[in-house]
Amino acid sequence: MKQIGLAIVGIGEIAQNFHIPIIKKISNAKIVALYDINIRKAELVSERYEIPYTCQSLNEILDIEGINGIIITTPTDTHVDLAIQCLEGGKDLFIEKPIARNYSETLSIAEIAKKTNRKVMVGMNQRFRNDSIYMKNYISEGSLGKVFYSNAGWLQQKREPQWLEQIVRSGGGVLIDLGISLIDLILWVNDFKKIKSVKSNNFNYLTKPAEDVSIGSIQFADGSVGTFETSWTLFRSRKTFFCDVYGEKGRVSINPFNIFNIESKTTKTKYTITTLQNILALKKSFENELVNFINVLNGIGYLHSTIDEALVVMKVIEKMYQSSKELQEITFD
């Protein structure tokens, strides 16, 4: 395998805490260049991790030889322009979620990716948790039988930065910040099967104009349903993240990974968050998705979080915002 050269655009919390230290430990990948509008910050991170180039523009990155892929971890409002410039510059992309502020911007990226024949992976790391992978495998092998109900939730205290509350920059509030991962998880465990309609109720209690609470549902064409709840502000003594999937033969859940079998009436826990603490589980999810991206650039395997799937997720979110505004269920095209 050849060593894959990468550049990172946007040196914020996610890049510094996850992407950079993780990639530095991957033997067949190398970070060649960094770019951030805060040049001094990029220089300090480059020095710390011994990264060859600190660039003052995206054009500089595109001119450097040996860069196979670019990772975009900037605020959401910058994604579409950066992505199109990178794709037209001949680079494959990894874009942190959400891929864009809305469906239209996502479609623009997808059209350029198709035109330039470049790969685009979307950073949906909750899919890449070890327990999520176990859950998906258990469902895919038929052990759960036909799935009829999926329920997911993610409740946490409001986090920085404040731009997440600025709809013009983020595209929305907690629905597009945390809810997007739950929607993606529900669609993923259901193999992105045909959707009939969606519904959402969004609330602005402590943040305005962006919503801080979102409760939604997805009605699939086969009669099964997926529901979720997410919030920055609903009180909990600890952060809550879960996904439960129910089928004809029982239930499978994550965080912890747990199976209940109807016939034997037995519960079995194969993986608990106590054996792999939350921060380690989170780091492992980022590692798994980055390894997938790097391997695909090396001609090994296929992307497990594609832009085609992102288009469906963003269409669901768009219609959920419409549903909340109009106070009614919205038919899915």
BELHU-V384203 format. One record per backbone hydrogen bond with DSSP energy under -0.5 kcal/mol. CO is the residue of the C=O (numbers start at 1). NH is the residue of the N-H. If there is no record, write none. Layout:
co=CO nh=NH
co=CO nh=NH
This chain:
co=4 nh=30
co=5 nh=68
co=5 nh=69
co=6 nh=32
co=6 nh=33
co=7 nh=71
co=8 nh=10
co=8 nh=35
co=9 nh=73
co=10 nh=12
co=12 nh=16
co=13 nh=17
co=14 nh=18
co=14 nh=19
co=15 nh=20
co=18 nh=22
co=19 nh=23
co=20 nh=24
co=21 nh=25
co=22 nh=25
co=23 nh=26
co=25 nh=27
co=26 nh=29
co=28 nh=4
co=30 nh=6
co=30 nh=32
co=32 nh=53
co=33 nh=8
co=34 nh=55
co=35 nh=10
co=37 nh=39
co=38 nh=42
co=39 nh=43
co=40 nh=44
co=41 nh=45
co=42 nh=46
co=43 nh=47
co=44 nh=48
co=45 nh=49
co=46 nh=50
co=46 nh=51
co=47 nh=50
co=53 nh=34
co=53 nh=55
co=55 nh=36
co=57 nh=61
co=58 nh=62
co=59 nh=63
co=60 nh=64
co=61 nh=64
co=64 nh=67
co=66 nh=68
co=68 nh=92
co=69 nh=7
co=70 nh=72
co=70 nh=94
co=71 nh=9
co=71 nh=73
co=72 nh=96
co=75 nh=78
co=76 nh=79
co=78 nh=82
co=79 nh=83
co=80 nh=84
co=81 nh=85
co=82 nh=86
co=83 nh=87
co=84 nh=88
co=85 nh=89
co=86 nh=91
co=87 nh=90
co=92 nh=70
co=93 nh=121
co=94 nh=72
co=95 nh=123
co=102 nh=106
co=103 nh=107
co=104 nh=108
co=105 nh=109
co=106 nh=110
co=107 nh=111
co=108 nh=112
co=109 nh=113
co=110 nh=114
co=111 nh=115
co=112 nh=116
co=113 nh=117
co=113 nh=118
co=119 nh=93
co=120 nh=307
co=121 nh=95
co=122 nh=124
co=123 nh=97
co=123 nh=125
co=124 nh=127
co=125 nh=128
co=126 nh=129
co=129 nh=133
co=130 nh=134
co=131 nh=135
co=132 nh=136
co=133 nh=137
co=134 nh=138
co=135 nh=139
co=136 nh=140
co=137 nh=141
co=138 nh=143
co=138 nh=144
co=139 nh=142
co=142 nh=145
co=144 nh=249
co=146 nh=248
co=148 nh=225
co=149 nh=246
co=150 nh=227
co=151 nh=244
co=152 nh=229
co=153 nh=242
co=154 nh=231
co=155 nh=240
co=161 nh=164
co=162 nh=165
co=163 nh=166
co=165 nh=167
co=165 nh=210
co=166 nh=169
co=166 nh=170
co=167 nh=171
co=169 nh=77
co=173 nh=176
co=173 nh=177
co=174 nh=178
co=174 nh=179
co=175 nh=180
co=178 nh=181
co=178 nh=182
co=179 nh=183
co=180 nh=184
co=181 nh=185
co=182 nh=186
co=183 nh=187
co=184 nh=188
co=185 nh=189
co=186 nh=190
co=187 nh=192
co=188 nh=191
co=190 nh=193
co=194 nh=221
co=196 nh=332
co=197 nh=219
co=198 nh=330
co=199 nh=217
co=201 nh=215
co=203 nh=205
co=203 nh=212
co=203 nh=213
co=211 nh=174
co=212 nh=232
co=212 nh=233
co=213 nh=203
co=214 nh=230
co=215 nh=201
co=216 nh=228
co=217 nh=199
co=218 nh=220
co=218 nh=226
co=219 nh=196
co=219 nh=197
co=220 nh=223
co=224 nh=220
co=225 nh=150
co=226 nh=218
co=227 nh=152
co=228 nh=216
co=229 nh=154
co=230 nh=214
co=231 nh=156
co=232 nh=158
co=240 nh=155
co=242 nh=153
co=243 nh=254
co=244 nh=151
co=245 nh=252
co=246 nh=148
co=246 nh=149
co=247 nh=250
co=249 nh=262
co=250 nh=247
co=251 nh=260
co=252 nh=245
co=253 nh=258
co=254 nh=243
co=256 nh=258
co=257 nh=270
co=257 nh=271
co=258 nh=253
co=259 nh=268
co=260 nh=251
co=260 nh=262
co=261 nh=265
co=261 nh=266
co=266 nh=261
co=268 nh=259
co=268 nh=270
co=271 nh=257
co=272 nh=275
co=272 nh=276
co=277 nh=281
co=278 nh=282
co=279 nh=283
co=280 nh=284
co=281 nh=285
co=282 nh=286
co=283 nh=287
co=284 nh=288
co=285 nh=289
co=286 nh=290
co=287 nh=291
co=288 nh=292
co=289 nh=293
co=290 nh=294
co=291 nh=295
co=292 nh=296
co=293 nh=297
co=294 nh=298
co=295 nh=300
co=296 nh=299
co=299 nh=301
co=305 nh=122
co=306 nh=310
co=307 nh=311
co=308 nh=312
co=309 nh=313
co=310 nh=314
co=311 nh=315
co=312 nh=316
co=313 nh=317
co=314 nh=318
co=315 nh=319
co=316 nh=320
co=317 nh=321
co=318 nh=322
co=319 nh=323
co=320 nh=324
co=321 nh=325
co=322 nh=326
co=323 nh=327
co=323 nh=328
co=330 nh=198
